[in-house]
Amino acid sequence: MAVLECRGLTVRYGDVVALDSVDVSVAPGETVAVLGPSGSGKSTLLYAIAGFADLDAGEISVAGVEVASTRTAAPPEERAIGFVFQNYALWPHLTAEETVAYPLLRSGMGRAQAHEEAHRLLDSVGIAELARRKPAELSGGQQQRVGLARALARSAKLFLLDEPTAHLDAALRTAVQEEIATRTSAGSAGVVYATHDAVEALAAADRVVVLRQGRVVQVGSPVDIYERPVDRWTATLTGAVSVIEADLETEATRTVARFGSLRVAVHGAAPTGSHGELLIRPEWIVVGDTDAPSGVIKGEVGARWFRGPHTDYEVTTPVGVFTARVTGAPQFEIGERIGLTMTRAWLPPG
């Protein structure tokens, strides 16, 4: 049985359609990331599931029980949901430890054990030393971590996380994601994780739902979303990509694109004509003058960006501009001519 089933959700604010016939499901122990830019409907989806936004159409079930439709609406406290709000929503008169202990006490846990577990949860999000402070004495990022610990303290069937690591540094973000995974998998709870950060969505989720202007654009595994985006917009949302117009040919049992002497294997939709718009990720490009049997295309380095683990290069060629990625520190200078070969290209169905 699914932990969450959303069928045909539509939510309107006046004339604005915030969600338009959205379907989302979450299996026990599964983390589903909802990825989209600001205004795509991510927070509205979470608010509708939690019971803070009314439906204009559709139904929501949690653990097989209908909690919302146009006919019924169970109150938020009866939905067995833990929610991390984007605006924190902390009680001003409680300390951090008291805030996290509260849902544990409500569940029947003894006071000493509840405060011990609350302290452990605060430690897991890196703020155990701030346990005695009230919200006014905490920074925005610290308040966010208190809200996350409070949500994780609930014995919930479903956790809703609205940009839960937006104000955290990289190391703490990883620690928090691990705590979320441990907490949810232990009880077979599900997670809906709303974020505008594609790297975070791909790293944290078992499946990704891509939202655009209130509509579901694509649903799939992180690998599907990154390597096989449904269209150019989704590809750009999820990372750097080169968009190149190319002539397509059938070569034996495969489709290839030709750029002069360079041939590239094309994956994806069957071409309906002899021309297509190809999407090429930076790591699918090999930089350097090689004797590759598929050929080489020459270009000039127009820009470069050192990212730490790798360096990205913008390379202008006769057929278009490519973004190529090379592991390590910069190796090529701006203005230098280099050769490119490609391991693959993606032809989306759109």
Secondary structure, DSSP 4 states (H G I P E B T S, - for coil): --SEEEEEEEEEETTEEEEEEEEEEE-TT-EEEEE--TTSSHHHHHHHHHTSS--SEEEEEETTEEEESSS-B--GGGS-EEEE-TT----TTS-HHHHHHHHHHHTT--HHHHHHHHHHHHHHTT-GGGTT--GGGS-HHHHHHHHHHHHHHS--SEEEEESTTTTS-HHHHHHHHHHHHHHHHHHT-EEEEEES-HHHHHHH-SEEEEEETTEEEEEE-HHHHHHS-SSHHHHHHTS--EEEEEEEEEETTEEEEEETTEEEEEEESPPSSSEEEEEE-GGGEEES----TT--EEEEEEEEEE-SSEEEEEEEETTEEEEEEEESS--S-TT-EEEEEES-EEE---
